[in-house]
Amino acid sequence: MLNLVTSRQFHKDIKRIKKQGKKTEKLKEIISLLANEIALPIGKRDHKLTGIYNHH
């Protein structure tokens, strides 16, 4: 299991998301998978960017 180090900005972002009434269960699940070094589901993996972002 990887040791997670979160920044102050991350905590602020999570607080803002919760304040907006959004759910954080999916985010927690993804972070848990990454921390346990488990492969992400196909829909959550990196993918090629398209359009004006394809150069990044």
C-alpha positions in Angstrom: 0.0 0.0 0.0 1.3 3.4 -0.9 1.5 6.2 1.6 -0.7 9.1 0.6 0.5 12.7 1.1 -2.2 15.2 0.6 -1.7 18.9 0.2 -3.6 21.8 1.8 -5.1 22.6 -1.7 -6.4 19.0 -1.9 -8.2 19.4 1.4 -9.6 22.8 0.3 -10.9 21.2 -2.9 -12.6 18.3 -1.1 -14.2 20.8 1.3 -15.5 22.8 -1.6 -16.8 19.7 -3.4 -18.7 18.7 -0.2 -20.1 22.2 0.3 -21.5 22.1 -3.3 -23.4 19.0 -2.2 -21.5 16.6 -4.5 -20.8 13.1 -3.4 -17.2 12.0 -2.8 -17.7 8.2 -2.7 -16.4 7.6 -6.3 -13.4 9.8 -5.6 -12.6 7.9 -2.4 -12.9 4.6 -4.3 -10.5 5.7 -7.0 -8.0 7.0 -4.4 -8.2 3.7 -2.5 -7.5 1.7 -5.7 -4.5 3.9 -6.5 -3.2 3.7 -2.9 -3.5 -0.1 -3.0 -1.8 -0.3 -6.4 -4.8 -1.9 -8.0 -5.5 -1.3 -11.7 -8.2 1.2 -12.4 -11.4 0.2 -14.2 -11.3 0.7 -18.0 -13.5 3.8 -17.9 -11.2 5.5 -15.4 -7.9 4.9 -17.1 -5.8 7.5 -18.9 -6.8 8.0 -22.5 -5.7 10.0 -25.5 -6.9 13.6 -25.5 -8.7 14.9 -28.5 -9.5 18.3 -30.0 -7.5 21.3 -28.9 -6.0 19.2 -26.0 -4.3 16.5 -28.2 -0.9 18.2 -27.9 -0.7 17.8 -24.1 
